[in-house]
Amino acid sequence: MGDPGLPVLGSSLPAVADGLKLARRGYERFGAVSWANVFTMKAAFVVGPDALETVLTNRDKAFSSHDGWEMLIGPFFEGGVMLMDFDEHLHHRRIMQQAFRHERLVSYLDLLNPAVSQGLDSWRAGSAFPVFPALKQLTLDIATRVFMGAELDAEADQVNTDFINLVRGGQTAIRAEVPGGRWHRGMQSRRRMEDFFLRQIPTKRASDEDDLFSVLCRAESEDGVRFSDREVVNHMIFTMMAAHDTSTITAAMMCFFLAKHPEWQQRVREESLALGKPEISFDDLEALTSMDLVFREVLRMNPPVAIAARKALEDTEICGHHVPAGTPIHVGIYASHRLEAFWHDPDVFDPERFTPDRAEDKAHKYSWAPFGGGAHKCIGMHFGGMEVKAILHQLLLRYELQIAPGYEPFMDTATGPFPADGLPIDLLPR
């Protein structure tokens, strides 16, 4: 069952304007699996934990991540680990995993904390401070220092713009290099980023530094195989985008919800104060239990990756529904997090739902899936959580966050919903 939508455009405009509404409406009318026409293609929309588990675990290897994402963002993130399947994906992921081992995460936090402190030094107390662009700059500074072992200085603005163009490039109905269009800007940014990273590879290969760029240049498989220059560039572009964009959205929305719910803000701050230190260590993360509850709830309400894209490689079925070979599949993570059948008052901010007594996320293995699942589960999920919590720890020690009465951010869509109005928040020094 499904809905063709408007002539020619189908449901393309509703999908871009309010993908959550479109997916929920499809679930209410047709159940866990339905179809709609988007970007001139007839696509299957899957919503709910059973459907997510079928597609993301991909036990029969019936779904392709490469073919799913290729239609949307392939030209912009060519060679990224998310755009690989099966043996190729496993080979690259095993090499990349060396950059996200426990000892690496500890060393990254040592680089990350000073970058957070330096970035927050440039923030100014006052009313209606634009938190979202400030966090975007901060996470870019963190990514360049931790992943590249450098500070960008003069190139920072261009790199930031290029990442935005890359993320938004595939979100257009005009999927060609028409001058001035999103697709065209995204492809221009891709070419600049390739040149930017290629220039630095000889130095990185010869270094013994601990930043991600250097680690990827030196990392080897069990058989002694290293990434080629082109593969290193592809992984750096994708990883920088993933770390930069998703962390920004998550940290920003945590700021919003903590400002909106001052009782939770104080609860989180008290745990940070109890540590008695301006910067957290890796071992401190377990002590920030309230911050973790808020982190999980924000990822439920506002996952920075709203959908996972797949394509059916063969005739198959999802939850009893036939899906023909070649069908694009939109895995509705965002919509699944807002289903009343699995979450109590799903549109209400309620971090307590993740406490052991309630454990709403444990009702089904795929009720809560902000990092995806299966072989493609986010390789940087532990780094992302560590980064966001390090930022919020320092931020809450410096400022009290307040918003104007009744304020709700104007949300647009990139990888997921983000505050397009800049998220104005009052910063009161403590």
ABEGO torsion letter per residue (X at the ends): XBBAEBBGAEAAAAAAABAAAAAAAAAAAAEABBBBBBGGBBBBBBBEAAAAAAAAAGAAGABBAAAAAAAAAAAAABGBAAABBEAAAAAAAAAAAAAABAAAAAAAAAAAAAAAAAAAAABBBEBGBBAAAAAAAAAAAAAAAAAAGBBAEAAAAAAAAAAAAAAAAABBABBBBBBGBAAAAAAAAAAAAAAAAAAAAAAAAABABABAAAAAAABBBAAGBBBBAAAAAAAAAAAAAAAAAAAAAAAAAAAAAAAABAAAAAAAAAAAAAAGBABBBAAAAAABAAAAAAAAAAAAABBABABBBBBBABBBBBGGBBBBBGBBBBBBAAAAAABAAABBGAABBBAAAABAAAGAAAABAAABBAAEBEAABBAAAAAAAAAAAAAAAAAAAABBBBBBBGBBBBBBBBABBBBAAGGBBBBBBX
